[in-house]
């Protein structure tokens, strides 16, 4: 498949349904970020993206999702409460 094929298909879909512009790379980025946020093993995501090293994947495609931030804060709060009760 030629590299521009995916972009051409996406452009046709965007035009047909009058959607905001988006390119294939943005979909790739979103997919990788969501998989990592769902706690899929970074090595697996890295292989899916064709990266030679999972550190590249983690550096580029990880984002602090609001749900992750809240979960982190909740866990820390729980830890602090448990430490006070000991």
N, CA, C and O atoms as CSV, one atom per row, in Angstrom:
chain,resi,resn,atom,element,x,y,z
A,1,UNK,N,N,0.853,-1.176,0.000
A,1,UNK,CA,C,0.000,0.000,0.000
A,1,UNK,C,C,0.899,1.240,0.000
A,1,UNK,O,O,1.877,1.314,0.744
A,2,UNK,N,N,0.562,2.171,-0.815
A,2,UNK,CA,C,1.321,3.422,-0.872
A,2,UNK,C,C,1.031,4.229,0.394
A,2,UNK,O,O,-0.112,4.253,0.850
A,3,UNK,N,N,2.038,4.891,0.973
A,3,UNK,CA,C,1.852,5.645,2.216
A,3,UNK,C,C,0.733,6.689,2.171
A,3,UNK,O,O,0.120,6.979,3.199
A,4,UNK,N,N,0.464,7.246,1.006
A,4,UNK,CA,C,-0.566,8.295,0.952
A,4,UNK,C,C,-1.985,7.738,0.837
A,4,UNK,O,O,-2.954,8.493,0.917
A,5,UNK,N,N,-2.114,6.430,0.651
A,5,UNK,CA,C,-3.435,5.829,0.465
A,5,UNK,C,C,-4.357,6.087,1.656
A,5,UNK,O,O,-5.519,6.453,1.476
A,6,UNK,N,N,-3.843,5.897,2.866
A,6,UNK,CA,C,-4.670,6.108,4.065
A,6,UNK,C,C,-5.149,7.552,4.160
A,6,UNK,O,O,-6.312,7.810,4.469
A,7,UNK,N,N,-4.247,8.485,3.894
A,7,UNK,CA,C,-4.648,9.899,3.931
A,7,UNK,C,C,-5.717,10.204,2.886
A,7,UNK,O,O,-6.642,10.970,3.155
A,8,UNK,N,N,-5.600,9.618,1.704
A,8,UNK,CA,C,-6.591,9.844,0.652
A,8,UNK,C,C,-7.963,9.319,1.068
A,8,UNK,O,O,-8.980,9.977,0.849
A,9,UNK,N,N,-7.986,8.145,1.662
A,9,UNK,CA,C,-9.253,7.558,2.117
A,9,UNK,C,C,-9.873,8.423,3.204
A,9,UNK,O,O,-11.073,8.698,3.177
A,10,UNK,N,N,-9.058,8.850,4.155
A,10,UNK,CA,C,-9.561,9.687,5.246
A,10,UNK,C,C,-10.090,11.013,4.710
A,10,UNK,O,O,-11.141,11.480,5.150
A,11,UNK,N,N,-9.375,11.624,3.764
A,11,UNK,CA,C,-9.844,12.885,3.174
A,11,UNK,C,C,-11.226,12.710,2.533
A,11,UNK,O,O,-12.085,13.581,2.664
A,12,UNK,N,N,-11.438,11.589,1.843
A,12,UNK,CA,C,-12.738,11.334,1.209
A,12,UNK,C,C,-13.841,11.195,2.256
A,12,UNK,O,O,-14.943,11.712,2.075
A,13,UNK,N,N,-13.546,10.503,3.341
A,13,UNK,CA,C,-14.530,10.322,4.418
A,13,UNK,C,C,-14.853,11.662,5.065
A,13,UNK,O,O,-16.020,11.977,5.300
A,14,UNK,N,N,-13.825,12.448,5.351
A,14,UNK,CA,C,-14.008,13.774,5.964
A,14,UNK,C,C,-14.881,14.652,5.078
A,14,UNK,O,O,-15.791,15.325,5.561
A,15,UNK,N,N,-14.602,14.640,3.794
A,15,UNK,CA,C,-15.370,15.460,2.856
A,15,UNK,C,C,-16.816,14.966,2.759
A,15,UNK,O,O,-17.755,15.762,2.802
A,16,UNK,N,N,-16.984,13.656,2.630
A,16,UNK,CA,C,-18.322,13.081,2.472
A,16,UNK,C,C,-19.228,13.403,3.660
A,16,UNK,O,O,-20.410,13.697,3.480
A,17,UNK,N,N,-18.676,13.348,4.872
A,17,UNK,CA,C,-19.478,13.560,6.077
A,17,UNK,C,C,-19.287,14.945,6.698
A,17,UNK,O,O,-19.744,15.212,7.810
A,18,UNK,N,N,-18.597,15.824,5.952
A,18,UNK,CA,C,-18.402,17.206,6.393
A,18,UNK,C,C,-17.805,17.276,7.803
A,18,UNK,O,O,-18.310,17.990,8.669
A,19,UNK,N,N,-16.734,16.530,8.013
A,19,UNK,CA,C,-16.066,16.475,9.314
A,19,UNK,C,C,-14.900,17.456,9.344
A,19,UNK,O,O,-14.448,17.932,8.302
A,20,UNK,N,N,-14.419,17.751,10.543
A,20,UNK,CA,C,-13.213,18.566,10.675
A,20,UNK,C,C,-12.039,17.800,10.082
A,20,UNK,O,O,-12.006,16.570,10.111
A,21,UNK,N,N,-11.080,18.539,9.546
A,21,UNK,CA,C,-9.902,17.928,8.945
A,21,UNK,C,C,-9.157,17.062,9.959
A,21,UNK,O,O,-8.975,17.459,11.110
A,22,UNK,N,N,-8.738,15.903,9.533
A,22,UNK,CA,C,-7.902,15.016,10.335
A,22,UNK,C,C,-7.049,14.203,9.376
A,22,UNK,O,O,-7.489,13.850,8.281
A,23,UNK,N,N,-5.837,13.912,9.793
A,23,UNK,CA,C,-4.963,13.113,8.933
A,23,UNK,C,C,-4.685,11.767,9.594
A,23,UNK,O,O,-4.952,11.573,10.780
A,24,UNK,N,N,-4.153,10.859,8.818
A,24,UNK,CA,C,-3.891,9.513,9.309
A,24,UNK,C,C,-2.969,9.538,10.523
A,24,UNK,O,O,-3.173,8.772,11.465
A,25,UNK,N,N,-1.974,10.393,10.515
A,25,UNK,CA,C,-1.028,10.444,11.637
A,25,UNK,C,C,-1.730,10.815,12.940
A,25,UNK,O,O,-1.375,10.310,14.005
A,26,UNK,N,N,-2.725,11.696,12.856
A,26,UNK,CA,C,-3.481,12.067,14.058
A,26,UNK,C,C,-4.262,10.872,14.598
A,26,UNK,O,O,-4.366,10.697,15.812
A,27,UNK,N,N,-4.808,10.055,13.708
A,27,UNK,CA,C,-5.508,8.847,14.144
A,27,UNK,C,C,-4.543,7.863,14.786
A,27,UNK,O,O,-4.871,7.225,15.786
A,28,UNK,N,N,-3.360,7.743,14.214
A,28,UNK,CA,C,-2.317,6.866,14.762
A,28,UNK,C,C,-1.945,7.327,16.166
A,28,UNK,O,O,-1.819,6.518,17.085
A,29,UNK,N,N,-1.770,8.635,16.319
A,29,UNK,CA,C,-1.400,9.205,17.611
A,29,UNK,C,C,-2.499,8.945,18.652
A,29,UNK,O,O,-2.214,8.549,19.782
A,30,UNK,N,N,-3.740,9.171,18.259
A,30,UNK,CA,C,-4.867,8.936,19.162
A,30,UNK,C,C,-4.955,7.470,19.555
A,30,UNK,O,O,-5.139,7.151,20.730
A,31,UNK,N,N,-4.826,6.582,18.586
A,31,UNK,CA,C,-4.890,5.153,18.853
A,31,UNK,C,C,-3.805,4.738,19.850
A,31,UNK,O,O,-4.088,4.048,20.829
A,32,UNK,N,N,-2.584,5.155,19.601
A,32,UNK,CA,C,-1.474,4.790,20.485
A,32,UNK,C,C,-1.690,5.341,21.892
A,32,UNK,O,O,-1.472,4.634,22.876
A,33,UNK,N,N,-2.112,6.589,21.988
A,33,UNK,CA,C,-2.339,7.202,23.294
A,33,UNK,C,C,-3.436,6.485,24.064
A,33,UNK,O,O,-3.298,6.244,25.264
A,34,UNK,N,N,-4.522,6.142,23.386
A,34,UNK,CA,C,-5.625,5.435,24.053
A,34,UNK,C,C,-5.206,4.043,24.502
A,34,UNK,O,O,-5.561,3.619,25.602
A,35,UNK,N,N,-4.461,3.325,23.674
A,35,UNK,CA,C,-3.988,1.992,24.053
A,35,UNK,C,C,-3.103,2.055,25.292
A,35,UNK,O,O,-3.238,1.236,26.200
A,36,UNK,N,N,-2.203,3.022,25.326
A,36,UNK,CA,C,-1.326,3.177,26.487
A,36,UNK,C,C,-2.146,3.550,27.712
A,36,UNK,O,O,-1.893,3.037,28.802
A,37,UNK,N,N,-3.117,4.430,27.552
A,37,UNK,CA,C,-3.973,4.813,28.668
A,37,UNK,C,C,-4.801,3.636,29.183
A,37,UNK,O,O,-5.160,3.588,30.360
A,38,UNK,N,N,-5.097,2.692,28.295
A,38,UNK,CA,C,-5.837,1.481,28.693
A,38,UNK,C,C,-4.906,0.437,29.296
A,38,UNK,O,O,-5.306,-0.698,29.556
A,39,UNK,N,N,-3.666,0.841,29.513
A,39,UNK,CA,C,-2.642,-0.001,30.140
A,39,UNK,C,C,-2.232,-1.203,29.301
A,39,UNK,O,O,-1.852,-2.245,29.835
A,40,UNK,N,N,-2.314,-1.048,27.982
A,40,UNK,CA,C,-1.758,-2.056,27.091
A,40,UNK,C,C,-0.245,-1.938,27.197
A,40,UNK,O,O,0.294,-0.831,27.211
A,41,UNK,N,N,0.427,-3.051,27.270
A,41,UNK,CA,C,1.872,-3.084,27.414
A,41,UNK,C,C,2.539,-2.178,26.372
A,41,UNK,O,O,2.297,-2.338,25.176
A,42,UNK,N,N,3.374,-1.229,26.812
A,42,UNK,CA,C,4.025,-0.313,25.872
A,42,UNK,C,C,4.827,-1.017,24.781
A,42,UNK,O,O,4.911,-0.513,23.661
A,43,UNK,N,N,5.410,-2.162,25.084
A,43,UNK,CA,C,6.156,-2.897,24.053
A,43,UNK,C,C,5.220,-3.363,22.948
A,43,UNK,O,O,5.582,-3.336,21.772
A,44,UNK,N,N,4.030,-3.785,23.318
A,44,UNK,CA,C,3.040,-4.228,22.337
A,44,UNK,C,C,2.616,-3.058,21.454
A,44,UNK,O,O,2.545,-3.187,20.232
A,45,UNK,N,N,2.334,-1.914,22.081
A,45,UNK,CA,C,1.951,-0.713,21.325
A,45,UNK,C,C,3.101,-0.300,20.421
A,45,UNK,O,O,2.890,0.048,19.259
A,46,UNK,N,N,4.305,-0.338,20.948
A,46,UNK,CA,C,5.495,0.033,20.185
A,46,UNK,C,C,5.656,-0.830,18.939
A,46,UNK,O,O,5.949,-0.321,17.858
A,47,UNK,N,N,5.463,-2.129,19.094
A,47,UNK,CA,C,5.567,-3.032,17.944
A,47,UNK,C,C,4.479,-2.728,16.925
A,47,UNK,O,O,4.728,-2.754,15.720
A,48,UNK,N,N,3.276,-2.439,17.407
A,48,UNK,CA,C,2.162,-2.111,16.504
A,48,UNK,C,C,2.481,-0.873,15.668
A,48,UNK,O,O,2.099,-0.784,14.501
A,49,UNK,N,N,3.184,0.079,16.278
A,49,UNK,CA,C,3.535,1.320,15.591
A,49,UNK,C,C,4.788,1.184,14.738
A,49,UNK,O,O,5.083,2.053,13.918
A,50,UNK,N,N,5.519,0.104,14.929
A,50,UNK,CA,C,6.739,-0.100,14.160
A,50,UNK,C,C,7.956,0.612,14.726
A,50,UNK,O,O,8.935,0.836,14.014
A,51,UNK,N,N,7.899,0.969,16.010
A,51,UNK,CA,C,9.039,1.611,16.651
A,51,UNK,C,C,10.071,0.562,17.041
A,51,UNK,O,O,9.715,-0.556,17.412
A,52,UNK,N,N,11.341,0.918,16.957
A,52,UNK,CA,C,12.410,-0.005,17.315
A,52,UNK,C,C,12.609,-0.093,18.824
A,52,UNK,O,O,13.193,-1.056,19.321
A,53,UNK,N,N,12.131,0.899,19.544
A,53,UNK,CA,C,12.334,0.955,20.991
A,53,UNK,C,C,11.065,1.501,21.647
A,53,UNK,O,O,10.519,2.512,21.206
A,54,UNK,N,N,10.598,0.826,22.701
A,54,UNK,CA,C,9.349,1.263,23.348
A,54,UNK,C,C,9.513,2.612,24.048
A,54,UNK,O,O,8.515,3.274,24.333
A,55,UNK,N,N,10.743,3.033,24.331
A,55,UNK,CA,C,10.925,4.346,24.960
A,55,UNK,C,C,10.498,5.465,24.008
A,55,UNK,O,O,10.031,6.515,24.447
A,56,UNK,N,N,10.659,5.236,22.717
A,56,UNK,CA,C,10.200,6.210,21.719
A,56,UNK,C,C,8.683,6.353,21.825
A,56,UNK,O,O,8.149,7.461,21.841
A,57,UNK,N,N,8.011,5.224,21.895
A,57,UNK,CA,C,6.547,5.211,22.004
A,57,UNK,C,C,6.099,5.944,23.253
A,57,UNK,O,O,5.196,6.780,23.195
A,58,UNK,N,N,6.719,5.640,24.377
A,58,UNK,CA,C,6.318,6.241,25.639
A,58,UNK,C,C,6.569,7.747,25.641
A,58,UNK,O,O,5.780,8.505,26.206
A,59,UNK,N,N,7.642,8.180,25.025
A,59,UNK,CA,C,7.975,9.597,25.000
A,59,UNK,C,C,6.996,10.390,24.127
A,59,UNK,O,O,6.594,11.498,24.481
A,60,UNK,N,N,6.624,9.819,22.999
A,60,UNK,CA,C,5.810,10.544,22.028
A,60,UNK,C,C,4.312,10.413,22.289
A,60,UNK,O,O,3.570,11.384,22.140
A,61,UNK,N,N,3.866,9.225,22.675
A,61,UNK,CA,C,2.437,8.947,22.656
A,61,UNK,C,C,1.747,8.897,24.009
A,61,UNK,O,O,0.550,8.614,24.066
A,62,UNK,N,N,2.448,9.157,25.084
A,62,UNK,CA,C,1.761,9.147,26.374
A,62,UNK,C,C,1.282,10.545,26.721
A,62,UNK,O,O,1.967,11.539,26.480
A,63,UNK,N,N,0.106,10.593,27.283
A,63,UNK,CA,C,-0.509,11.846,27.698
A,63,UNK,C,C,-1.196,11.619,29.030
A,63,UNK,O,O,-1.619,10.506,29.342
A,64,UNK,N,N,-1.301,12.657,29.795
A,64,UNK,CA,C,-1.998,12.559,31.075
A,64,UNK,C,C,-3.482,12.807,30.839
A,64,UNK,O,O,-3.923,13.955,30.787
A,65,UNK,N,N,-4.245,11.740,30.698
A,65,UNK,CA,C,-5.684,11.859,30.535
A,65,UNK,C,C,-6.299,12.269,31.871
A,65,UNK,O,O,-5.791,11.915,32.935
A,66,UNK,N,N,-7.385,13.010,31.802
A,66,UNK,CA,C,-8.041,13.480,33.016
A,66,UNK,C,C,-8.431,12.317,33.928
A,66,UNK,O,O,-8.285,12.416,35.146
A,67,UNK,N,N,-8.918,11.227,33.363
A,67,UNK,CA,C,-9.309,10.078,34.190
A,67,UNK,C,C,-8.098,9.489,34.896
A,67,UNK,O,O,-8.206,9.034,36.035
A,68,UNK,N,N,-6.952,9.493,34.236
A,68,UNK,CA,C,-5.727,8.988,34.852
A,68,UNK,C,C,-5.264,9.901,35.977
A,68,UNK,O,O,-4.805,9.437,37.021
A,69,UNK,N,N,-5.391,11.213,35.751
A,69,UNK,CA,C,-4.998,12.161,36.790
A,69,UNK,C,C,-5.850,11.972,38.042
A,69,UNK,O,O,-5.338,11.979,39.162
A,70,UNK,N,N,-7.157,11.802,37.840
A,70,UNK,CA,C,-8.059,11.622,38.972
A,70,UNK,C,C,-7.774,10.306,39.679
A,70,UNK,O,O,-7.756,10.254,40.909
A,71,UNK,N,N,-7.552,9.247,38.916
A,71,UNK,CA,C,-7.254,7.946,39.513
A,71,UNK,C,C,-5.969,8.017,40.339
A,71,UNK,O,O,-5.887,7.434,41.420
A,72,UNK,N,N,-4.986,8.722,39.832
A,72,UNK,CA,C,-3.721,8.887,40.546
A,72,UNK,C,C,-3.943,9.645,41.859
A,72,UNK,O,O,-3.437,9.243,42.906
A,73,UNK,N,N,-4.690,10.723,41.796
A,73,UNK,CA,C,-4.976,11.513,42.997
A,73,UNK,C,C,-5.765,10.701,44.013
A,73,UNK,O,O,-5.498,10.776,45.212
A,74,UNK,N,N,-6.736,9.925,43.540
A,74,UNK,CA,C,-7.540,9.083,44.428
A,74,UNK,C,C,-6.680,8.027,45.121
A,74,UNK,O,O,-6.834,7.783,46.318
A,75,UNK,N,N,-5.783,7.405,44.372
A,75,UNK,CA,C,-4.901,6.377,44.948
A,75,UNK,C,C,-3.976,6.990,46.001
A,75,UNK,O,O,-3.759,6.410,47.065
A,76,UNK,N,N,-3.432,8.180,45.688
A,76,UNK,CA,C,-2.557,8.843,46.642
A,76,UNK,C,C,-3.327,9.215,47.902
A,76,UNK,O,O,-2.816,9.046,49.009
A,77,UNK,N,N,-4.545,9.719,47.748
A,77,UNK,CA,C,-5.393,10.062,48.887
A,77,UNK,C,C,-5.656,8.828,49.748
A,77,UNK,O,O,-5.587,8.886,50.976
A,78,UNK,N,N,-5.955,7.725,49.094
A,78,UNK,CA,C,-6.193,6.461,49.802
A,78,UNK,C,C,-4.938,6.033,50.571
A,78,UNK,O,O,-5.033,5.596,51.718
A,79,UNK,N,N,-3.785,6.156,49.954
A,79,UNK,CA,C,-2.520,5.807,50.594
A,79,UNK,C,C,-2.292,6.654,51.840
A,79,UNK,O,O,-1.915,6.132,52.889
A,80,UNK,N,N,-2.520,7.958,51.725
A,80,UNK,CA,C,-2.323,8.854,52.864
A,80,UNK,C,C,-3.277,8.523,54.011
A,80,UNK,O,O,-2.872,8.547,55.173
A,81,UNK,N,N,-4.521,8.219,53.706
A,81,UNK,CA,C,-5.497,7.862,54.739
A,81,UNK,C,C,-5.102,6.575,55.434
A,81,UNK,O,O,-5.221,6.458,56.653
A,82,UNK,N,N,-4.629,5.602,54.655
A,82,UNK,CA,C,-4.186,4.317,55.232
A,82,UNK,C,C,-2.985,4.513,56.147
A,82,UNK,O,O,-2.876,3.854,57.181
A,83,UNK,N,N,-2.081,5.420,55.769
A,83,UNK,CA,C,-0.894,5.668,56.576
A,83,UNK,C,C,-1.279,6.340,57.903
A,83,UNK,O,O,-0.646,6.085,58.927
A,84,UNK,N,N,-2.293,7.182,57.892
A,84,UNK,CA,C,-2.753,7.854,59.099
A,84,UNK,C,C,-3.419,6.859,60.040
A,84,UNK,O,O,-3.348,7.024,61.258
A,85,UNK,N,N,-4.057,5.840,59.502
A,85,UNK,CA,C,-4.773,4.856,60.310
A,85,UNK,C,C,-3.852,3.785,60.909
A,85,UNK,O,O,-4.293,2.980,61.730
A,86,UNK,N,N,-2.611,3.772,60.514
A,86,UNK,CA,C,-1.684,2.740,61.030
A,86,UNK,C,C,-1.148,3.095,62.372
A,86,UNK,O,O,-0.361,2.339,62.942
